[in-house]
């Protein structure tokens, strides 16, 4: 991966809806009402980038946090 490519970090909670338009615009709807979803309240965190040259949407799982529910964290 080229070092000049930047990702947008997206925290997700169980039940979240992540919508990505063809042009790379992102919309996230998290199930709990929070002003801004905090990384420590997320069930998973993904990095996202849109490569406009190839038209590819790239998602990378950064942190699966489901283990926090079982106390293994």
C-alpha positions as CSV (number, residue, x, y, z in Angstrom):
1,X,0.0,0.0,0.0
2,X,1.3,3.5,-0.9
3,X,2.2,5.7,2.1
4,X,0.2,8.6,0.7
5,X,-3.1,6.8,1.0
6,X,-5.1,7.8,4.0
7,X,-7.9,5.9,5.7
8,X,-11.0,7.2,7.6
9,X,-11.4,5.4,11.0
10,X,-15.0,4.2,11.5
11,X,-16.1,2.9,14.9
12,X,-19.1,0.5,14.7
13,X,-21.4,-0.9,17.2
14,X,-23.5,-4.1,16.9
15,X,-26.5,-3.1,14.8
16,X,-24.7,-0.2,13.0
17,X,-25.5,0.5,9.4
18,X,-22.5,1.6,7.3
19,X,-23.5,3.1,4.0
20,X,-20.9,3.9,1.3
21,X,-21.9,5.7,-1.9
22,X,-20.3,5.0,-5.2
23,X,-18.3,8.3,-4.9
24,X,-16.9,7.2,-1.5
25,X,-19.2,9.3,0.8
26,X,-19.7,7.5,4.2
27,X,-22.7,7.4,6.5
28,X,-22.9,5.5,9.8
29,X,-26.0,5.0,11.9
30,X,-25.1,3.5,15.3
31,X,-27.9,2.0,17.4
32,X,-27.3,3.9,20.6
33,X,-27.8,7.6,20.9
34,X,-24.4,9.2,21.4
35,X,-23.2,12.6,20.2
36,X,-20.1,11.0,18.6
37,X,-19.3,7.3,18.8
38,X,-16.2,6.9,20.9
39,X,-13.6,4.3,19.9
40,X,-13.9,2.7,23.4
41,X,-17.7,2.3,22.9
42,X,-17.3,0.5,19.6
43,X,-17.7,-3.2,19.0
44,X,-15.3,-3.0,16.0
45,X,-13.3,-0.4,14.3
46,X,-12.6,-0.3,10.5
47,X,-10.4,1.8,8.3
48,X,-11.9,2.9,5.0
49,X,-10.5,4.5,1.9
50,X,-11.9,5.1,-1.6
51,X,-9.5,4.8,-4.5
52,X,-11.1,7.1,-7.2
53,X,-8.7,5.9,-9.9
54,X,-9.8,2.3,-9.7
55,X,-13.2,2.8,-8.2
56,X,-12.4,0.5,-5.3
57,X,-13.7,0.8,-1.7
58,X,-11.1,-0.6,0.7
59,X,-12.2,-1.7,4.2
60,X,-9.7,-2.9,6.8
61,X,-10.7,-4.3,10.2
62,X,-8.5,-2.6,12.8
63,X,-9.9,-3.8,16.1
64,X,-12.6,-6.4,16.8
65,X,-13.7,-5.5,20.3
66,X,-16.3,-8.2,20.9
67,X,-14.1,-9.7,23.6
68,X,-14.9,-6.8,25.9
69,X,-18.4,-8.2,26.5
70,X,-16.9,-11.4,27.9
71,X,-14.4,-9.7,30.1
72,X,-11.4,-10.9,28.2
73,X,-10.1,-7.5,27.4
